[in-house]
């Protein structure tokens, strides 16, 4: 009998885990509270550490319409002058995979295809139950839905995000220390490429530098992350981080007005871009301490349910992908009486690395030496290094090979 797995949540982490566990021969069912109606999210950076995991799972970067980023430019937001550029074109050689950009919806769609497709020689497709709100989870592998129905499996994977229900079955209220507001908030919105092309002041943004990630900043704490997707997909992402912002929920017009006021000193091209923004999202940014454990009984947490992060470093989705990939690999040819040991191995493999990145996510690039000193307790042994510069952080994040780390760890147990 195959290992029966329930996954709560069908986001990036949940679907990656589903694909990986399916390929490991498990019988997988996902319970997702939404109905997948409408496009959600925006673009994100797909760095080499996450890209390698997806490649191992048979992910089609072509179907997901990814684009390869060749440069990372830091631009003065006041003058629009380029301050410096980081060459990303050698990422394949240096890290074993390129740095890519992908729309969350395209990433999600391709993972969903891998999870549910059927065909000769393929393992049993993942069962996806939409509109299924989980209200309780228990360490014995049982979940309860809002309709009162009870479902049981050999393993429950909590991939239900920041406001995880499953986490409550793993951690006490005291262990889930209240997050601390970072003093920052973020805006995010998409602008259709055709809209940029029709505006004389912004046409150059639509047709140039589609392989560049641009960081707009000034000498204050204000920061803008502007990431271009392939032109044919007709979307651009503008991601803004700033300190002097209210944290209450805002309407589109309120968010846009606050954004315009905060960046009124910026170059007129950027301000014009803000004027064209539609469906502006704003949310406060909170710092979460690493949780003491992700495992209890037959429950394991992955992604934001296990380790919520701030956006600095762009590794939140990558850690969810790493989690899912390693979890499936650990459950290849596993018997029910081996589950507890494999969950312990999962936490052993993931906890220190992810906790380092979680703490680093609270500081922007170039300020790694300002990170919480508690990061030292998550070093890999007494000789393990902690990134103290942007270059060290990039190498630390991008060069990690999840499959190789797993093989090395399993070999040491023999």
N, C-alpha and C positions, 0 to 999 in steps of 0.2 A: 504493500500500500504506500502511495506517495505521501509525503508530509503535507498536511492540509494547512494552508496559510490564509489568514484574514488580514487584509491591509485596509486600514481606515484612512481614507484620503487619497485622491487621485491627482495630486499635484506632481511636480517634477520628481520629488523624492519617492513618493508612493508609486508612480509609474515606473521609475527606474528599478526600484525594488521588485515590482511585479514582473518586469521583463526578465531580470536576472534570476529571480526565484523560479519563474516558469522554465527558463532554459536549464535550471538545475534539476528539473523534474518534479517540482512541487505542484500541488493543486492549489491554485491561487484564486481568491475571490476578493474584489475590492468593493468596499462600501463608501460611496461618495455622496455627500449631502446635497450638492448642486445638481443641476440638470445639463451642464455644459452648454447653456444657451448664451450666444453672443461671444464676441472676442474679448479676451481679458489680458491684462498685462501689457508689457512693452518689450523693447529689445534688451538683451543682456549680453555680457561678454562671456564667451565660451573658451575658457583658458585651457592650456594643454593637459593639465591634470584631469579635468572633467572630460575633455575630448577623447582621451585615451580610453576611459571607461566606456564611453558611448561606442567608440569604434569596436571595442571588444564584444559589445552586445549586438553588433551588426547594424548600428544606426546609420541611416543614409543622410549624410550632410547635404547631398544634392536635393533630396526630397524636402528637407527642412529649410532649404533656401538660405543656408548660411553664407556669409562672406568672410574672407580672410583679411584680417587687419594687418597692415604692414607698418604703420607708424602710430605712435602715441605722442601727440603734440600738446604742449602746455602753452596756452595763449593768454596774453594780457587782456583781461576783460574790458579794461578801460580804453585801450588803444587798438585792439585787435591784432597786435604784433605778436609773432611767434617768439616765445622765449627760449624754448628748447624742444628737441624732438628725440624720441626714443625709437630706435629701429627695431621693429618686431619681425622683420622679414626672415631672420635667422632662427625663429622660434622652433621650426620643425627640426632643424639640426641640433639646436641646443637642448630642447626639451622633449623631442620625439613627436610633437604635434604642433600645428600652428595655433595662433590666437585668432579666434573667430568671433563674429557677432551673429546673433540669431534672435528672431522674435520669439517670445515665450510661447505664443500660440503655435508657431511652427514646430518648436521643440516638443511641446506637449502632444501635438498631432502625430508626430513621427514615433514618439514613445508609445502612444496609444495604438498605433498600427502594429508595432512590434509585440505589444502585449496581447492583442486580440486576433491577429491574423491566423488563418488556418491553412493547412497545406500538407502534402505528403512529407513525412519525415520530421514534422514539427511536433513538439509536445502539446499537451492540451492547452487551448487558449485560456487566457485569464477571463473569469466571469466578472463583468462590471455591473454593479447594481447602483444606478443613479437615484437621486432623490431619497437617499437612505441615511437619515440622520442618526448617528450613534450617540446615545446619551450616557452609556456606562460601559466600562471595560473592567475585566477582572483578571488577576494574575493566573487563573487556571485556564485562560484561553477563551473566555466567554465574553461576548459583547451583547448589549441590549440596544435595540433600536427605539426610536421615538414611538413607533406603533406598538411597542411592547414585545415584539418578537425577539427570541433569544437565538444566538448563533454561536457555535463552538468550533474551535480549530486547535491544531497542535501548536500553532504559533500565531500571535497577534502582533502586527507591525503598526505602530502609531505614527502615521505620516500626516496627521491632521493639523499641522501648522502651528502658528504662534499661540492661538487660543485652544490648544489641544485638550480634548476630553480624555483621551487615553493617558496623557501625562499624569492626570490625577490618580490613576491606578498604580502608578510607579513611584511617585514622589508625594510626600506629605506637604501640607501647606507651608510648614516651616522650611522644608527643603526647596520650595519654590519661592525664593526670596523675591520681594517685589522689585520690579525693574526700576532703574533710576533714570530720570529724564536727562538726556545728554545736553540739553540747552540748545538743541538744533531741531530743525524740521526739514522736510523734503517736499519738493514739488516734482511731479512727473506728468508729461503729456506727449502726445504724438502730433506731428505735423505732416500732412500728406505732401509728398514730393511735388506733385502737380501744383499745389498751392505755392510752394517756393518758386517753382519755375515761372509762375505768372506774375511774380513780384520782382520788379527790376532790381531792387536792393538786395534780394536774397537768391536770385537765380543761380549765382555761382555756388551756393551751398548745395543746391539740388544736383548739380552735375559734376561737382568736383569733390575730391577727397572721400570717395565712398569706401575707401579702405583705410580710413584714418579714424582713430578715437581721439577726440579733442577735449582737453581739460581747460576750461576758462576760469581764471582766478585773478584776484587782486591781492594786495598786501595784507588785507584784513582776513577775517575768518571765512569770508564768503568764497564759495566754490561752486563751479558749474561743471557737470560732466555731460558732454555732448557726444553722442555715439551715432554714427551713420550706419544704416543698413543698405544692402544692395538696392540700387535705384529701382529695379523692376518691381520691388516689393512695396514701393511708394510710401515708406515710413521713415521718419527720423525720430530719434529719442532725444529729449532734453531732460536732464536730471539735475536738479538744483538743490544744493545744500546750503543752509544759512543759519545764523545764530539768532538773530533778532526777530523771531517769528512766533506768533501765537500758536498754541497747540490745539485749540478747539477745532471741531469739524467745520469746514467752510464750504460754501457753494462754489460753483465754477467761477462766477464773477468775483466773489470775495477773494478766492485764492489767486485769481489773475491780478486783481488790484494790489494785493499784498506783495505778489511777486514783482510787479512793475515798480512798486515803491522801494522794495528792498534793493533792486538792481538799477535804480534810476541813474546811477553814475556810470553805467556800463556803455560800451560802444552802441551807436544807434542801430547797427545791424542786429545785435542781440535783442535790443528792446523791440524792434520791429518783429522779430521772431516770436517774442512773447505776446505781442498784440494778436498774432494769428492763432494762438493756442486755443484749442478746444478741449473740453472735458478735462480740465486741470485737476489733478489729484494732489492733496496735501496731507501729510501725516507727520506727527511728532516722532522723533527717533529716541528710542530707549535702550539703555545698556543693560544687558542681562548677564549676570554672573554664570559661569559654567555650573551645570547641575551636578550633584554628587554621583548620580548613576543614571543610566538610560535603560536599565534592565530590571525587571522584577518578575519572577516566575516565568511564564511563557509569553511575556510582553517585552518588546523592544521598541525604543523610540528612534526615529530617524529625522533628518532635516530640521526644519524650524521647531518641530515638537521637542527635539532633543537639544538643539543649540541655536537659539535665535541670535541673529547677528545684525550689526549695523552695515551699511552698504560700502564703507571704505574698504578697498581691496577687491571688491566684487567677487567674493568667494562663497556667499550664502548658498546659491544654487549649486555651485560646484561641490560643496561639502555634502549636499543632499544626494547628488549623483554618485559621489564616492561611497557614501553610506550604502546606497542601493546596490551598487555593483559588488562591493565586498560582501554584503549580506548574502546575496545569491550564491556567490562563489563558495562561501562557507557551508552552504546547505546542499552542495552537490553530493549525491549518494550518502546522505545522512539518515540514520535510523532514529526513531522517536526517542530512544533512551540517550541519544547523543545531543539532543537539542540544548539542554542546559549548558553543557560544555562549550558548544558552538556560540551561544550567546555571550558567555564569558570571554571567549576569544574575540568576538566582535568588539566588545567594549575595550578590551586590552589593545586591540589594533587601532581603534579610532579615537579614544578619549583624549590622549595627550595632544595629538596633532590638531584635532578640531578645537580643543580648548585654547590652544595657542592662537589659532586663526580667529577664533571668536573674540579674544581679548584684543588682538591686533585690529579687528574691524572697527574699533572705537577711535582709531587715530588715522588721519589722512596720510597719503603717501609722502615720505620724507620726514615724518615725525615719529618714526618707529621707536626712537629712544624715549618718547613720552608715554609709552604704553604702561599699563598697570604692572608694577613690579611682581605681582603674584604670578605673572606668566612663567617665571623661572621654575615654579613647582610642576609645570607641565612639560619640562624638557624630557627628551627621550634618554633617560639615564643620566649619570653624572657628567658624561662627556657630550651630551646633546646640546646643540647650539640653538640660540634664540635670535631671530632676526633683529638687528639694530639699525639697519639702513633700508632704503627702498630697494636697492639691488639685492640685498640678502633676503628681503621679504619676497621679492619676485621669484628668486631661485627656490626658496623654501616652498612657496605655493605651487609653482608651475612644474617643478622637476619631479614631484612625487608621483610614483608609479604604484597604483593601488594593487595591481595584480602581482607585481614583483614583491611588494611588502608582504602580501598574504602568503605567497609561496615561501618566502624566507621564514616567516613566523611558523608556518605549519611544519617546515623542515626541521626547525629547532625543537619541535615537540617529539620528533621520532627518536 
